Amino acid sequence: MLLYSQEENGDCVSSEEDLFILFFLEQNNRIFQTLSEVAGSPDPTLTQESVRAMGLDPHGDRLFLLHLLEIYGYDTLLVSEQLCCS
């Protein structure tokens, strides 16, 4: 998308702002694509592997993911593997 807009505008030098926009656009698409796939599957469970596939941290981004699931109404279970023993 960025390359296309640069070709159309004749601007071959991407700015730092363009790179940030592209990064977050791709990140957003990856997150919502994965959430949609998981929610539509027979076992709607968001595992640590699927969280990593979205480019997120299973522990550090847990609250963020819980908010996304709640706000957008995804009927998905978020699995957490505890790092500590009982």
N, CA, C and O of each residue as an XYZ file, in Angstrom:
344
protein
N       0.826     -1.187      0.000
C       0.000      0.000      0.000
C       0.874      1.255      0.000
O       0.630      2.203     -0.746
N       1.891      1.235      0.852
C       2.798      2.378      0.919
C       3.542      2.554     -0.395
O       3.675      3.673     -0.890
N       4.026      1.458     -0.960
C       4.750      1.541     -2.228
C       3.846      2.050     -3.342
O       4.283      2.835     -4.184
N       2.593      1.610     -3.356
C       1.651      2.067     -4.368
C       1.422      3.570     -4.254
O       1.425      4.276     -5.262
N       1.223      4.065     -3.032
C       0.976      5.499     -2.858
C       2.208      6.313     -3.238
O       2.081      7.430     -3.739
N       3.403      5.763     -3.004
C       4.624      6.467     -3.375
C       4.760      6.530     -4.888
O       5.172      7.553     -5.435
N       4.413      5.435     -5.570
C       4.485      5.428     -7.037
C       3.489      6.405     -7.629
O       3.804      7.092     -8.601
N       2.299      6.480     -7.066
C       1.271      7.384     -7.566
C       1.672      8.844     -7.373
O       1.412      9.690     -8.229
N       2.309      9.127     -6.236
C       2.696     10.500     -5.926
C       4.082     10.853     -6.457
O       4.495     12.011     -6.394
N       4.793      9.873     -6.972
C       6.148     10.111     -7.454
C       7.144     10.312     -6.326
O       8.242     10.824     -6.547
N       6.769      9.914     -5.127
C       7.627     10.082     -3.950
C       8.244      8.738     -3.606
O       7.544      7.848     -3.123
N       9.516      8.575     -3.839
C      10.176      7.293     -3.577
C      10.847      7.254     -2.212
O      11.447      6.240     -1.855
N      10.761      8.327     -1.446
C      11.367      8.375     -0.125
C      10.252      8.267      0.906
O       9.419      9.166      1.025
N      10.237      7.170      1.648
C       9.194      7.001      2.651
C       9.612      7.725      3.933
O      10.766      7.670      4.359
N       8.663      8.380      4.509
C       8.940      9.100      5.740
C       8.786      8.156      6.927
O       8.212      7.074      6.810
N       9.297      8.576      8.041
C       9.192      7.792      9.262
C       7.717      7.627      9.642
O       7.310      6.571     10.127
N       6.932      8.664      9.422
C       5.503      8.599      9.722
C       4.815      7.539      8.868
O       3.971      6.798      9.372
N       5.161      7.456      7.587
C       4.592      6.444      6.706
C       4.913      5.039      7.201
O       4.065      4.148      7.152
N       6.133      4.844      7.674
C       6.528      3.530      8.164
C       5.756      3.150      9.420
O       5.370      1.993      9.583
N       5.529      4.110     10.306
C       4.729      3.843     11.504
C       3.286      3.518     11.127
O       2.691      2.592     11.677
N       2.733      4.270     10.201
C       1.370      4.022      9.756
C       1.250      2.631      9.163
O       0.311      1.900      9.479
N       2.178      2.262      8.319
C       2.162      0.951      7.692
C       2.295     -0.163      8.729
O       1.592     -1.171      8.654
N       3.191      0.018      9.688
C       3.380     -0.986     10.734
C       2.085     -1.216     11.499
O       1.659     -2.358     11.670
N       1.454     -0.135     11.962
C       0.245     -0.287     12.766
C      -0.946     -0.747     11.941
O      -1.832     -1.421     12.468
N      -0.989     -0.406     10.685
C      -2.033     -0.903      9.789
C      -1.913     -2.416      9.644
O      -2.909     -3.132      9.753
N      -0.714     -2.901      9.401
C      -0.490     -4.342      9.274
C      -0.740     -5.065     10.595
O      -1.308     -6.157     10.613
N      -0.317     -4.453     11.695
C      -0.534     -5.050     13.020
C      -2.031     -5.172     13.301
O      -2.498     -6.214     13.759
N      -2.770     -4.114     13.027
C      -4.211     -4.110     13.235
C      -4.886     -5.194     12.391
O      -5.737     -5.931     12.888
N      -4.508     -5.286     11.129
C      -5.087     -6.299     10.247
C      -4.787     -7.707     10.737
O      -5.659     -8.576     10.715
N      -3.555     -7.935     11.177
C      -3.156     -9.257     11.667
C      -3.957     -9.639     12.915
O      -4.406    -10.778     13.041
N      -4.133     -8.692     13.833
C      -4.872     -8.955     15.069
C      -6.321     -9.316     14.755
O      -6.817    -10.343     15.219
N      -7.003     -8.481     13.972
C      -8.420     -8.733     13.715
C      -8.649     -9.939     12.819
O      -9.673    -10.610     12.950
N      -7.731    -10.231     11.917
C      -7.841    -11.435     11.092
C      -7.761    -12.677     11.973
O      -8.562    -13.600     11.822
N      -6.807    -12.701     12.884
C      -6.648    -13.856     13.776
C      -7.840    -13.986     14.708
O      -8.345    -15.091     14.908
N      -8.303    -12.873     15.284
C      -9.461    -12.934     16.174
C     -10.691    -13.453     15.440
O     -11.449    -14.250     15.994
N     -10.896    -13.020     14.221
C     -12.044    -13.485     13.437
C     -11.936    -14.968     13.120
O     -12.927    -15.694     13.201
N     -10.738    -15.423     12.758
C     -10.530    -16.834     12.454
C     -10.767    -17.703     13.687
O     -11.421    -18.742     13.602
N     -10.239    -17.282     14.823
C     -10.402    -18.054     16.055
C     -11.863    -18.066     16.486
O     -12.383    -19.118     16.858
N     -12.531    -16.925     16.444
C     -13.936    -16.850     16.859
C     -14.832    -17.697     15.964
O     -15.847    -18.213     16.431
N     -14.484    -17.850     14.699
C     -15.280    -18.630     13.764
C     -14.932    -20.101     13.715
O     -15.559    -20.859     12.975
N     -13.949    -20.517     14.482
C     -13.533    -21.916     14.462
C     -14.396    -22.751     15.413
O     -15.064    -22.201     16.288
N     -14.381    -24.078     15.243
C     -15.163    -24.958     16.131
C     -14.710    -24.852     17.597
O     -15.514    -25.041     18.510
N     -13.438    -24.553     17.818
C     -12.902    -24.377     19.169
C     -12.381    -22.950     19.295
O     -11.200    -22.702     19.052
N     -13.247    -22.007     19.673
C     -12.839    -20.596     19.715
C     -11.960    -20.269     20.922
O     -12.380    -19.566     21.841
N     -10.751    -20.786     20.903
C      -9.807    -20.570     21.993
C      -8.584    -19.842     21.463
O      -7.949    -20.280     20.503
N      -8.271    -18.748     22.086
C      -7.107    -17.951     21.711
C      -5.922    -18.438     22.539
O      -5.836    -18.154     23.733
N      -5.015    -19.167     21.906
C      -3.863    -19.751     22.604
C      -2.680    -18.782     22.594
O      -2.702    -17.755     21.915
N      -1.671    -19.126     23.349
C      -0.459    -18.307     23.365
C       0.179    -18.261     21.986
O       0.732    -17.235     21.591
N       0.107    -19.366     21.251
C       0.686    -19.401     19.912
C      -0.051    -18.444     18.973
O       0.573    -17.745     18.176
N      -1.376    -18.419     19.074
C      -2.131    -17.515     18.202
C      -1.910    -16.055     18.579
O      -1.931    -15.176     17.717
N      -1.698    -15.799     19.866
C      -1.389    -14.434     20.314
C      -0.031    -14.014     19.757
O       0.126    -12.889     19.284
N       0.929    -14.897     19.810
C       2.254    -14.594     19.248
C       2.178    -14.386     17.735
O       2.881    -13.541     17.182
N       1.319    -15.164     17.071
C       1.158    -15.027     15.621
C       0.612    -13.647     15.252
O       0.836    -13.161     14.143
N      -0.100    -13.023     16.183
C      -0.611    -11.667     15.961
C       0.467    -10.611     16.196
O       0.252     -9.427     15.938
N       1.627    -11.050     16.688
C       2.694    -10.106     16.990
C       2.563     -9.504     18.378
O       3.129     -8.448     18.662
N       1.808    -10.188     19.248
C       1.596     -9.692     20.600
C       2.243    -10.618     21.616
O       2.611    -11.748     21.295
N       2.379    -10.135     22.832
C       2.943    -10.909     23.928
C       1.793    -11.529     24.726
O       0.909    -10.801     25.176
N       1.780    -12.852     24.914
C       0.673    -13.503     25.617
C       0.444    -12.998     27.036
O      -0.687    -13.022     27.523
N       1.487    -12.548     27.696
C       1.340    -12.077     29.076
C       1.190    -10.559     29.134
O       0.266    -10.051     29.768
N       2.075     -9.849     28.489
C       2.069     -8.393     28.554
C       0.876     -7.749     27.871
O       0.460     -6.658     28.259
N       0.313     -8.411     26.853
C      -0.815     -7.843     26.107
C      -2.149     -8.496     26.466
O      -3.144     -8.299     25.768
N      -2.173     -9.265     27.540
C      -3.389     -9.977     27.939
C      -4.560     -9.022     28.199
O      -5.661     -9.254     27.700
N      -4.341     -7.973     28.957
C      -5.412     -7.023     29.260
C      -5.918     -6.347     27.985
O      -7.122     -6.158     27.814
N      -5.001     -5.987     27.101
C      -5.363     -5.400     25.815
C      -6.273     -6.349     25.035
O      -7.295     -5.929     24.493
N      -5.898     -7.633     24.979
C      -6.703     -8.620     24.260
C      -8.067     -8.823     24.914
O      -9.074     -8.952     24.218
N      -8.108     -8.851     26.241
C      -9.389     -8.995     26.932
C     -10.317     -7.830     26.598
O     -11.515     -8.026     26.393
N      -9.768     -6.627     26.544
C     -10.571     -5.457     26.170
C     -11.071     -5.571     24.725
O     -12.234     -5.274     24.449
N     -10.208     -5.996     23.809
C     -10.632     -6.172     22.415
C     -11.759     -7.195     22.305
O     -12.750     -6.963     21.613
N     -11.602     -8.323     22.990
C     -12.624     -9.363     22.939
C     -13.958     -8.842     23.468
O     -15.015     -9.141     22.911
N     -13.903     -8.069     24.533
C     -15.123     -7.525     25.130
C     -15.747     -6.429     24.257
O     -16.949     -6.455     23.994
N     -14.946     -5.486     23.817
C     -15.457     -4.344     23.043
C     -16.072     -4.797     21.718
O     -17.134     -4.308     21.331
N     -15.413     -5.727     21.022
C     -15.889     -6.152     19.712
C     -16.794     -7.380     19.774
O     -17.229     -7.883     18.738
N     -17.077     -7.859     20.975
C     -18.040     -8.943     21.150
C     -17.604    -10.296     20.632
O     -18.441    -11.095     20.211
N     -16.316    -10.567     20.656
C     -15.833    -11.884     20.236
C     -16.141    -12.893     21.335
O     -15.796    -12.676     22.496
N     -16.784    -13.990     20.973
C     -17.079    -15.055     21.914
C     -15.922    -16.041     21.872
O     -16.019    -17.119     21.285
N     -14.836    -15.648     22.503
C     -13.584    -16.397     22.425
C     -12.978    -16.538     23.816
O     -13.027    -15.607     24.621
N     -12.418    -17.688     24.088
C     -11.743    -17.951     25.352
C     -10.263    -17.627     25.192
O      -9.629    -18.060     24.230
N      -9.718    -16.871     26.130
C      -8.293    -16.534     26.112
C      -7.587    -17.423     27.120
O      -7.804    -17.291     28.324
N      -6.741    -18.330     26.637
C      -6.031    -19.278     27.488
C      -4.765    -18.632     28.016
O      -4.024    -17.972     27.286
N      -4.539    -18.840     29.306
C      -3.331    -18.313     29.930
C      -2.591    -19.453     30.598
O      -3.163    -20.188     31.403
N      -1.323    -19.600     30.266
C      -0.495    -20.608     30.922
C       0.251    -19.915     32.054
O       1.000    -18.965     31.825
N       0.049    -20.384     33.245
C       0.687    -19.780     34.410
C       2.183    -20.084     34.419
O       2.611    -21.192     34.096
N       2.954    -19.092     34.790
C       4.406    -19.271     34.855
C       4.847    -19.827     36.203
O       5.980    -20.283     36.355
N       3.962    -19.787     37.159
C       4.307    -20.187     38.526
C       3.590    -21.478     38.914
O       2.502    -21.769     38.418
N       4.193    -22.223     39.776
C       3.558    -23.454     40.237
C       2.754    -23.167     41.506
O       2.874    -22.094     42.097
N       1.925    -24.148     41.920
C       1.014    -23.925     43.060
C       1.693    -24.096     44.398
O       1.055    -23.941     45.439
